[in-house]
Amino acid sequence: MNIDKMLDKEAARVSKEYAGMIALPTVGLAIVIFVAYLCVLFLFANDYLPPVISTLLLGGLTFASYTPMHEAVHGNIAGNNKRYKWLDKVIGLLMSPLISIPFNSHRNEHLAHHGHTNAEEDPDVHIQNLFRSLEDFLKSALKVIKTQNTYIMNNHTRAEITLSIVWRLLFVLDTGLISIPVLFFGWFSGAFLTIYLFSYLPHKPYKDVVRWKNTNIQLFSIKWLENLMFQQNLHGIHHLFPRVPFYNYRKVFEKLEPTMRKKETPIISMFNRRPL
């Protein structure tokens, strides 16, 4: 067995140590996000929270809501426990109306992204043009919305889209026009952060398509800061081993860092993008 195969085999063994269990932290996170989101809406509707604070809180919760959905897409909530596979669908559908991404459509779109990362067939590859110009920003933003909502268009997807729209319309009717910018910018800011931190930065500069090299590891000078983005600065771990839950990325990285360096995985500074 050559050295590359030996490294691959050992890395797979390590990843399995941190995958397959029921992801109770993810379930807890999803419940906290959902309840907190409802509380912010209630407090805003009853004039206990001003519009600006409500918008910021909704933006943060919208961003946070993607992590449980993302875990559900990969079946990481039930893990290897077939009896609890329903948990993945429940959590995915619970987060869907918050971030306005249909779980059923996104699941297919995101798995296609994993199968063709950075290649022309990657449905997310257009995001590389996000900051090329204002026109490209608008085009990419609109394409993300279209792709996520129409990648798989069936009755389940239509029902999720309808729910996301209807609850917001009812909320506006109940609270008045002031809630429109609160809801819109709360959603947009959270969705933008998700695209920027989960997709744009981890794959920049979108050059490599091969395993071990197609996704970055981005390190903070202060390690605990990575928890603010749910360890997605270590997104390279996710692309290598999608069944590892997000809260175990750091543990797996610390064990596999020597292997990743031998495999020439890009390991860079989060802020200045220089190799480390």
MONOR-V91522 format. One record per residue. N is the residue number from 1. OMEGA is omega in whole degrees, -180 to 180 (none if undefined). BURIAL is # if it has 9 or more other C-alpha atoms within 8 Angstrom, else .. D_CENTER is the distance of its C-alpha to the mean C-alpha in Angstrom with 2 decimals. Layout:
<<N | OMEGA | BURIAL | D_CENTER> <N | OMEGA | BURIAL | D_CENTER>>
This chain:
<<1 | -179 | . | 36.28> <2 | -173 | . | 35.19> <3 | -180 | . | 33.18> <4 | -180 | . | 29.94> <5 | 178 | . | 30.07> <6 | 178 | # | 30.95> <7 | 179 | # | 27.95> <8 | -178 | . | 25.63> <9 | 180 | . | 27.34> <10 | 179 | . | 27.14> <11 | 178 | # | 23.44> <12 | 179 | # | 22.80> <13 | 180 | . | 25.09> <14 | -177 | # | 23.31> <15 | -178 | # | 19.85> <16 | 177 | # | 21.52> <17 | -174 | . | 22.77> <18 | -179 | # | 19.34> <19 | 172 | # | 18.05> <20 | 180 | # | 19.49> <21 | 173 | # | 20.11> <22 | -172 | # | 19.14> <23 | 180 | # | 16.15> <24 | 176 | . | 17.98> <25 | 179 | . | 15.92> <26 | 177 | # | 12.83> <27 | 179 | # | 15.35> <28 | 179 | . | 16.81> <29 | -179 | # | 13.69> <30 | -180 | # | 13.06> <31 | 179 | . | 16.78> <32 | -180 | . | 16.96> <33 | -177 | # | 14.29> <34 | -180 | # | 16.09> <35 | 180 | . | 19.49> <36 | 179 | # | 18.81> <37 | 179 | # | 17.63> <38 | 179 | . | 20.86> <39 | 179 | . | 22.89> <40 | 178 | # | 21.91> <41 | -180 | # | 22.88> <42 | -178 | . | 26.07> <43 | 177 | # | 27.02> <44 | -177 | # | 26.55> <45 | -178 | . | 28.50> <46 | 174 | . | 31.27> <47 | 175 | . | 31.53> <48 | 177 | . | 30.48> <49 | 177 | # | 27.63> <50 | -177 | . | 28.22> <51 | -176 | # | 26.09> <52 | 179 | . | 24.69> <53 | 179 | . | 23.58> <54 | 179 | # | 22.16> <55 | 180 | # | 20.14> <56 | -180 | # | 18.73> <57 | 178 | # | 17.93> <58 | 177 | # | 16.28> <59 | 179 | # | 14.14> <60 | -180 | # | 13.05> <61 | 176 | # | 12.54> <62 | 176 | # | 10.62> <63 | -179 | # | 8.08> <64 | -175 | # | 8.35> <65 | -179 | # | 8.25> <66 | -176 | # | 4.68> <67 | 175 | # | 4.88> <68 | 178 | # | 8.04> <69 | 179 | # | 7.30> <70 | 178 | # | 5.17> <71 | 179 | # | 8.20> <72 | 178 | # | 10.49> <73 | -177 | # | 9.91> <74 | 179 | # | 11.20> <75 | -174 | # | 13.86> <76 | -179 | # | 13.17> <77 | 174 | # | 14.37> <78 | -178 | # | 17.80> <79 | -180 | # | 17.85> <80 | -178 | . | 21.21> <81 | -175 | # | 22.80> <82 | -179 | . | 23.57> <83 | -176 | . | 25.21> <84 | 180 | . | 22.01> <85 | 179 | # | 19.86> <86 | 180 | . | 20.06> <87 | -179 | # | 17.77> <88 | -179 | # | 14.70> <89 | -179 | # | 15.85> <90 | -179 | . | 16.84> <91 | 179 | # | 13.63> <92 | -180 | # | 11.68> <93 | 178 | # | 14.53> <94 | -179 | # | 14.75> <95 | -175 | # | 11.40> <96 | -178 | # | 12.03> <97 | 178 | # | 14.86> <98 | -177 | # | 13.22> <99 | 179 | # | 10.50> <100 | 171 | . | 12.87> <101 | 179 | # | 10.91> <102 | -176 | # | 13.28> <103 | -177 | # | 12.00> <104 | 178 | # | 14.88> <105 | -177 | # | 14.40> <106 | -180 | # | 10.68> <107 | 179 | # | 11.48> <108 | -180 | # | 14.17> <109 | -175 | # | 12.57> <110 | 178 | # | 9.71> <111 | 174 | . | 12.50> <112 | 175 | # | 14.66> <113 | 179 | # | 12.41> <114 | -178 | # | 12.83> <115 | -176 | . | 16.47> <116 | -173 | # | 17.23> <117 | 177 | # | 15.04> <118 | 178 | # | 16.69> <119 | -180 | . | 19.54> <120 | -178 | . | 20.96> <121 | -180 | . | 19.70> <122 | -179 | # | 16.03> <123 | 179 | # | 14.86> <124 | -171 | # | 12.53> <125 | -180 | # | 15.40> <126 | -178 | . | 16.80> <127 | 178 | # | 14.20> <128 | -179 | # | 16.48> <129 | -171 | # | 18.99> <130 | -175 | # | 17.04> <131 | -179 | . | 19.55> <132 | 177 | . | 22.58> <133 | 177 | . | 24.21> <134 | 179 | . | 23.87> <135 | 179 | . | 24.54> <136 | 178 | # | 21.80> <137 | -179 | # | 19.31> <138 | 180 | . | 20.45> <139 | 180 | . | 20.52> <140 | -180 | # | 16.98> <141 | 180 | # | 15.71> <142 | 180 | . | 17.90> <143 | 176 | . | 16.99> <144 | -179 | # | 13.25> <145 | -179 | . | 14.50> <146 | -177 | # | 17.10> <147 | -178 | # | 15.18> <148 | -176 | # | 12.52> <149 | -174 | # | 15.51> <150 | -177 | # | 18.12> <151 | 170 | # | 16.89> <152 | -178 | # | 18.48> <153 | 176 | # | 20.84> <154 | -177 | . | 22.58> <155 | 178 | . | 23.84> <156 | 180 | . | 20.76> <157 | 179 | # | 18.61> <158 | 180 | # | 21.46> <159 | 179 | . | 21.68> <160 | 178 | # | 18.07> <161 | 180 | # | 18.60> <162 | 180 | . | 21.95> <163 | -180 | # | 20.75> <164 | -180 | # | 18.23> <165 | -173 | . | 21.17> <166 | -178 | . | 23.95> <167 | 179 | . | 22.79> <168 | 178 | # | 22.34> <169 | 179 | . | 25.76> <170 | 180 | . | 27.38> <171 | 178 | # | 26.05> <172 | 179 | # | 27.49> <173 | -178 | . | 30.73> <174 | -172 | . | 31.03> <175 | 179 | # | 30.22> <176 | -174 | . | 31.41> <177 | -179 | . | 30.28> <178 | -179 | # | 29.10> <179 | -179 | # | 25.97> <180 | 178 | # | 24.92> <181 | 179 | . | 23.80> <182 | -180 | # | 22.26> <183 | -176 | # | 20.08> <184 | -176 | . | 19.38> <185 | 172 | # | 18.61> <186 | 177 | # | 16.70> <187 | -174 | # | 14.35> <188 | -179 | # | 14.57> <189 | 178 | # | 14.02> <190 | 179 | # | 10.83> <191 | 179 | # | 9.53> <192 | 178 | . | 11.05> <193 | 180 | # | 9.58> <194 | 180 | # | 5.98> <195 | -176 | # | 7.76> <196 | -174 | # | 9.94> <197 | -177 | # | 8.27> <198 | -174 | # | 5.38> <199 | -174 | # | 7.92> <200 | -176 | # | 11.31> <201 | -178 | # | 12.28> <202 | -176 | # | 11.30> <203 | 177 | # | 13.32> <204 | 12 | # | 15.96> <205 | 175 | . | 18.82> <206 | -177 | # | 17.79> <207 | -175 | . | 21.09> <208 | 177 | . | 20.84> <209 | -174 | # | 19.98> <210 | 178 | . | 21.31> <211 | -178 | . | 19.76> <212 | -175 | # | 19.62> <213 | -172 | # | 19.72> <214 | -179 | # | 17.02> <215 | -175 | # | 14.24> <216 | 161 | # | 15.08> <217 | -177 | # | 15.52> <218 | -174 | # | 15.72> <219 | 173 | # | 17.95> <220 | 173 | # | 18.90> <221 | 173 | . | 22.62> <222 | -168 | . | 22.01> <223 | -174 | . | 19.86> <224 | 179 | . | 18.90> <225 | -179 | . | 17.05> <226 | 179 | # | 14.08> <227 | 178 | . | 13.62> <228 | 177 | . | 12.96> <229 | 174 | # | 9.55> <230 | 177 | # | 9.15> <231 | 180 | # | 10.67> <232 | 169 | # | 8.09> <233 | 178 | # | 11.39> <234 | -174 | # | 12.35> <235 | 177 | # | 9.90> <236 | 176 | # | 13.21> <237 | -179 | # | 13.71> <238 | -179 | # | 10.78> <239 | 176 | # | 12.28> <240 | -175 | . | 15.65> <241 | -174 | # | 15.16> <242 | -178 | # | 12.25> <243 | 175 | # | 14.10> <244 | 179 | # | 13.96> <245 | -172 | # | 11.98> <246 | -176 | # | 9.96> <247 | 176 | . | 13.09> <248 | -180 | # | 15.24> <249 | -177 | # | 13.82> <250 | -179 | # | 16.52> <251 | 180 | . | 19.23> <252 | 180 | # | 18.69> <253 | -178 | # | 18.58> <254 | 178 | . | 21.79> <255 | -174 | . | 23.50> <256 | -179 | # | 22.48> <257 | 178 | . | 22.72> <258 | 179 | . | 26.28> <259 | -179 | # | 25.32> <260 | 178 | # | 22.48> <261 | 177 | # | 25.05> <262 | -180 | . | 27.54> <263 | 179 | . | 25.13> <264 | 171 | . | 24.50> <265 | 179 | # | 20.77> <266 | 176 | # | 20.09> <267 | -169 | # | 20.06> <268 | 175 | # | 20.21> <269 | -178 | # | 20.41> <270 | -171 | # | 17.40> <271 | -178 | . | 19.80> <272 | 174 | . | 22.56> <273 | 179 | . | 20.83> <274 | 179 | . | 23.94> <275 | 179 | . | 24.20> <276 | none | . | 24.74>>
